[in-house]
Amino acid sequence: MTSATPQRLRPWHGILVATALPLRADLSVDFDSYAEHVRWLIDNGSDGVVPNGSLGEYQTLSDEERAHVVRTAVEAAGDGDRVMVGVAAYGSAESRRWAEQAREAGAGSVLLLPPNAYRAEEEAVRAHYAEVAKAGLPVVAYNNPYDTKVDLTPALLAQLYADGSIVAVKEFSGDVRRAYEIAELAPELDLLIGADDVLLELALAGAVGWIAGYPNALPASCAQLYRAAIDGDLATARPLYRALHPLLRWDSKTEFVQAIKLSMDLAGRTGGPTRPPRHPLTAEQEAVVRAATEKALAEGHK
């Protein structure tokens, strides 16, 4: 039997949804819908939200929009500890400024990619994280070697933790074996599930949180899955995981933003379009996402 609410010891523990950003037909940000979405996620089992991640299309936002998203998330969440702000930027100084803005808005932590303007070497990565940590908020590293071309290996993560620059890592490499090496090299560094389609594997390997995509559309079922996985309740987790995996695997695809927004629309939420350079899904992709979403909804997932 799963526990109703696993103990959440730190702000970055539990399910934190990397929020999609509702856009109107003219591609302007619908901040009212975004605020409602944040409240709805928390009311339906999520522990918090992560605004201004890739799923939130932060790269396409103006500075004013990006800051407004953070303030909206903190206000709607009702507790800044529930908000982990994405502060990725091309320069370390800019990332630090966004971390300072998050602190001033009342957020509890920040999520930071390594330098991604070029393939940064280890010393540059360490300096980058040290600079952003000066803003004073706990920093969660985001390892996404596919998009950044910089791999935060277990050894490098251990060094970043020893430097005092990070408190946790969102692991998106897909290599679940890394969980055990991270635990050996930096046992106090918190592991967060970074890709929806390895949720069960990383939960069983000791993860204490999930920075999640598909709860944007199906928060209650995803929360049930996460809590069963964390509790080691495989009788509950395995059939749920199998049922939801056709959707969860889209979180690791290039078109994850479009797919999740389509599922939100089908589930009665406000996803809306994406800003360029993201294009709509192809007809074939849309058919696959639509079929998987409608099947999940028909089976009672929500």
VODREN-70922 format. One record per residue (C-alpha): residue number from 1; residue in three letters; x, y, z. Coordinates in steps of 0.1 Angstrom, whole numbers, always signed. Layout:
BEGIN
k;r;X;Y;Z
NUM;ALA;X;Y;Z;
...
This chain:
BEGIN
k;r;X;Y;Z
1;MET;+0;+0;+0;
2;THR;+14;+34;-10;
3;SER;+18;+62;+15;
4;ALA;-5;+92;+9;
5;THR;+22;+118;+10;
6;PRO;+58;+108;+10;
7;GLN;+79;+130;+32;
8;ARG;+92;+160;+14;
9;LEU;+123;+171;+33;
10;ARG;+136;+198;+9;
11;PRO;+119;+222;-17;
12;TRP;+133;+202;-46;
13;HIS;+119;+169;-34;
14;GLY;+87;+153;-48;
15;ILE;+69;+159;-81;
16;LEU;+78;+193;-96;
17;VAL;+61;+198;-129;
18;ALA;+81;+215;-156;
19;THR;+52;+237;-166;
20;ALA;+41;+242;-202;
21;LEU;+32;+278;-209;
22;PRO;-3;+284;-223;
23;LEU;-2;+306;-254;
24;ARG;-30;+323;-272;
25;ALA;-36;+319;-310;
26;ASP;-16;+351;-315;
27;LEU;+13;+335;-295;
28;SER;+10;+359;-266;
29;VAL;+13;+344;-231;
30;ASP;-20;+337;-213;
31;PHE;-8;+345;-178;
32;ASP;-43;+340;-163;
33;SER;-44;+305;-177;
34;TYR;-9;+299;-165;
35;ALA;-17;+309;-129;
36;GLU;-48;+286;-130;
37;HIS;-27;+258;-144;
38;VAL;-2;+261;-115;
39;ARG;-29;+260;-89;
40;TRP;-46;+230;-107;
41;LEU;-13;+210;-107;
42;ILE;-8;+215;-70;
43;ASP;-44;+207;-63;
44;ASN;-41;+174;-82;
45;GLY;-10;+159;-65;
46;SER;+20;+179;-77;
47;ASP;+44;+192;-50;
48;GLY;+55;+222;-70;
49;VAL;+63;+236;-104;
50;VAL;+94;+245;-125;
51;PRO;+87;+276;-147;
52;ASN;+110;+287;-175;
53;GLY;+123;+253;-185;
54;SER;+125;+241;-220;
55;LEU;+89;+229;-218;
56;GLY;+80;+265;-208;
57;GLU;+96;+277;-240;
58;TYR;+118;+301;-220;
59;GLN;+142;+306;-250;
60;THR;+114;+324;-269;
61;LEU;+103;+347;-241;
62;SER;+112;+384;-237;
63;ASP;+129;+393;-204;
64;GLU;+97;+409;-193;
65;GLU;+77;+378;-201;
66;ARG;+102;+355;-184;
67;ALA;+102;+375;-152;
68;HIS;+64;+377;-153;
69;VAL;+62;+339;-155;
70;VAL;+82;+336;-123;
71;ARG;+62;+360;-104;
72;THR;+30;+344;-116;
73;ALA;+42;+309;-106;
74;VAL;+52;+320;-71;
75;GLU;+19;+338;-65;
76;ALA;-2;+310;-78;
77;ALA;+17;+283;-59;
78;GLY;+11;+301;-27;
79;ASP;+45;+290;-13;
80;GLY;+78;+299;-29;
81;ASP;+93;+266;-18;
82;ARG;+70;+250;-44;
83;VAL;+87;+269;-72;
84;MET;+121;+259;-88;
85;VAL;+129;+284;-115;
86;GLY;+147;+275;-147;
87;VAL;+176;+300;-150;
88;ALA;+194;+287;-181;
89;ALA;+211;+314;-202;
90;TYR;+241;+317;-226;
91;GLY;+262;+335;-200;
92;SER;+269;+328;-164;
93;ALA;+263;+364;-154;
94;GLU;+228;+363;-171;
95;SER;+220;+330;-153;
96;ARG;+230;+345;-120;
97;ARG;+207;+375;-127;
98;TRP;+178;+352;-134;
99;ALA;+186;+334;-101;
100;GLU;+186;+367;-83;
101;GLN;+153;+375;-99;
102;ALA;+139;+342;-87;
103;ARG;+151;+348;-52;
104;GLU;+136;+383;-52;
105;ALA;+103;+368;-64;
106;GLY;+103;+344;-35;
107;ALA;+112;+311;-53;
108;GLY;+128;+283;-33;
109;SER;+154;+269;-57;
110;VAL;+166;+271;-93;
111;LEU;+174;+247;-121;
112;LEU;+205;+253;-141;
113;LEU;+219;+238;-173;
114;PRO;+257;+238;-178;
115;PRO;+271;+264;-202;
116;ASN;+254;+257;-236;
117;ALA;+269;+282;-260;
118;TYR;+298;+259;-266;
119;ARG;+311;+225;-254;
120;ALA;+324;+238;-221;
121;GLU;+353;+221;-203;
122;GLU;+352;+210;-167;
123;GLU;+367;+242;-152;
124;ALA;+342;+263;-171;
125;VAL;+314;+242;-159;
126;ARG;+325;+245;-123;
127;ALA;+329;+282;-125;
128;HIS;+295;+285;-141;
129;TYR;+277;+267;-113;
130;ALA;+298;+285;-86;
131;GLU;+288;+319;-101;
132;VAL;+251;+311;-101;
133;ALA;+252;+297;-66;
134;LYS;+263;+332;-54;
135;ALA;+227;+343;-59;
136;GLY;+219;+324;-27;
137;LEU;+193;+299;-38;
138;PRO;+198;+261;-38;
139;VAL;+209;+251;-73;
140;VAL;+198;+219;-90;
141;ALA;+220;+209;-119;
142;TYR;+203;+198;-151;
143;ASN;+222;+171;-170;
144;ASN;+210;+171;-206;
145;PRO;+241;+161;-227;
146;TYR;+220;+157;-259;
147;ASP;+210;+194;-261;
148;THR;+239;+211;-243;
149;LYS;+267;+188;-256;
150;VAL;+281;+191;-220;
151;ASP;+278;+159;-200;
152;LEU;+276;+163;-162;
153;THR;+291;+129;-155;
154;PRO;+289;+114;-120;
155;ALA;+325;+124;-113;
156;LEU;+318;+160;-123;
157;LEU;+286;+161;-103;
158;ALA;+305;+149;-73;
159;GLN;+329;+178;-78;
160;LEU;+302;+203;-82;
161;TYR;+286;+191;-50;
162;ALA;+320;+192;-32;
163;ASP;+324;+228;-44;
164;GLY;+292;+237;-27;
165;SER;+276;+247;-60;
166;ILE;+247;+223;-63;
167;VAL;+223;+204;-40;
168;ALA;+207;+180;-66;
169;VAL;+208;+169;-102;
170;LYS;+180;+165;-127;
171;GLU;+193;+134;-146;
172;PHE;+182;+133;-182;
173;SER;+209;+112;-198;
174;GLY;+186;+81;-198;
175;ASP;+215;+60;-184;
176;VAL;+199;+47;-152;
177;ARG;+232;+31;-142;
178;ARG;+245;+65;-134;
179;ALA;+222;+67;-104;
180;TYR;+243;+42;-85;
181;GLU;+276;+58;-94;
182;ILE;+263;+92;-83;
183;ALA;+253;+77;-50;
184;GLU;+287;+62;-45;
185;LEU;+307;+93;-54;
186;ALA;+283;+119;-38;
187;PRO;+260;+101;-14;
188;GLU;+245;+134;-1;
189;LEU;+237;+147;-36;
190;ASP;+199;+143;-43;
191;LEU;+189;+125;-75;
192;LEU;+159;+138;-94;
193;ILE;+142;+120;-122;
194;GLY;+147;+141;-153;
195;ALA;+130;+121;-180;
196;ASP;+94;+108;-177;
197;ASP;+102;+75;-195;
198;VAL;+128;+63;-169;
199;LEU;+107;+73;-139;
200;LEU;+103;+38;-125;
201;GLU;+139;+28;-130;
202;LEU;+153;+59;-113;
203;ALA;+127;+59;-85;
204;LEU;+138;+23;-76;
205;ALA;+174;+35;-78;
206;GLY;+169;+61;-51;
207;ALA;+156;+93;-67;
208;VAL;+139;+117;-43;
209;GLY;+121;+138;-68;
210;TRP;+108;+140;-104;
211;ILE;+110;+171;-126;
212;ALA;+81;+160;-147;
213;GLY;+65;+167;-181;
214;TYR;+34;+147;-186;
215;PRO;+17;+157;-153;
216;ASN;+8;+189;-172;
217;ALA;-19;+168;-188;
218;LEU;-25;+139;-164;
219;PRO;-13;+150;-129;
220;ALA;-34;+127;-107;
221;SER;-23;+95;-125;
222;CYS;+13;+106;-127;
223;ALA;+13;+114;-90;
224;GLN;-1;+80;-82;
225;LEU;+26;+64;-104;
226;TYR;+54;+84;-88;
227;ARG;+44;+77;-52;
228;ALA;+40;+40;-59;
229;ALA;+74;+39;-75;
230;ILE;+91;+57;-47;
231;ASP;+74;+34;-22;
232;GLY;+86;+3;-42;
233;ASP;+49;-7;-47;
234;LEU;+55;-25;-80;
235;ALA;+20;-41;-80;
236;THR;+6;-5;-84;
237;ALA;+35;+11;-103;
238;ARG;+42;-14;-131;
239;PRO;+7;-15;-147;
240;LEU;+4;+23;-144;
241;TYR;+38;+28;-159;
242;ARG;+30;+4;-188;
243;ALA;-3;+22;-195;
244;LEU;+13;+57;-194;
245;HIS;+46;+49;-211;
246;PRO;+33;+55;-247;
247;LEU;+29;+91;-235;
248;LEU;+58;+94;-211;
249;ARG;+83;+85;-238;
250;TRP;+74;+117;-257;
251;ASP;+91;+136;-229;
252;SER;+125;+124;-244;
253;LYS;+117;+133;-280;
254;THR;+125;+166;-297;
255;GLU;+88;+174;-301;
256;PHE;+80;+170;-264;
257;VAL;+66;+205;-260;
258;GLN;+41;+201;-289;
259;ALA;+32;+166;-277;
260;ILE;+25;+176;-241;
261;LYS;+6;+206;-252;
262;LEU;-16;+185;-275;
263;SER;-23;+161;-246;
264;MET;-32;+190;-224;
265;ASP;-57;+203;-250;
266;LEU;-72;+168;-253;
267;ALA;-75;+165;-215;
268;GLY;-94;+198;-213;
269;ARG;-65;+220;-203;
270;THR;-50;+250;-221;
271;GLY;-19;+240;-240;
272;GLY;-22;+259;-272;
273;PRO;+4;+264;-299;
274;THR;+41;+267;-296;
275;ARG;+63;+296;-306;
276;PRO;+87;+293;-335;
277;PRO;+111;+278;-342;
278;ARG;+90;+249;-329;
279;HIS;+65;+238;-356;
280;PRO;+33;+219;-351;
281;LEU;+35;+181;-350;
282;THR;+33;+163;-383;
283;ALA;+0;+146;-390;
284;GLU;+16;+113;-382;
285;GLN;+30;+125;-349;
286;GLU;-3;+141;-339;
287;ALA;-22;+109;-347;
288;VAL;+1;+89;-324;
289;VAL;-1;+114;-295;
290;ARG;-38;+118;-299;
291;ALA;-45;+81;-299;
292;ALA;-23;+75;-268;
293;THR;-39;+104;-250;
294;GLU;-74;+94;-258;
295;LYS;-67;+58;-248;
296;ALA;-53;+70;-214;
297;LEU;-83;+92;-208;
298;ALA;-107;+65;-218;
299;GLU;-90;+42;-192;
300;GLY;-97;+68;-165;
301;HIS;-63;+84;-163;
302;LYS;-64;+121;-154;
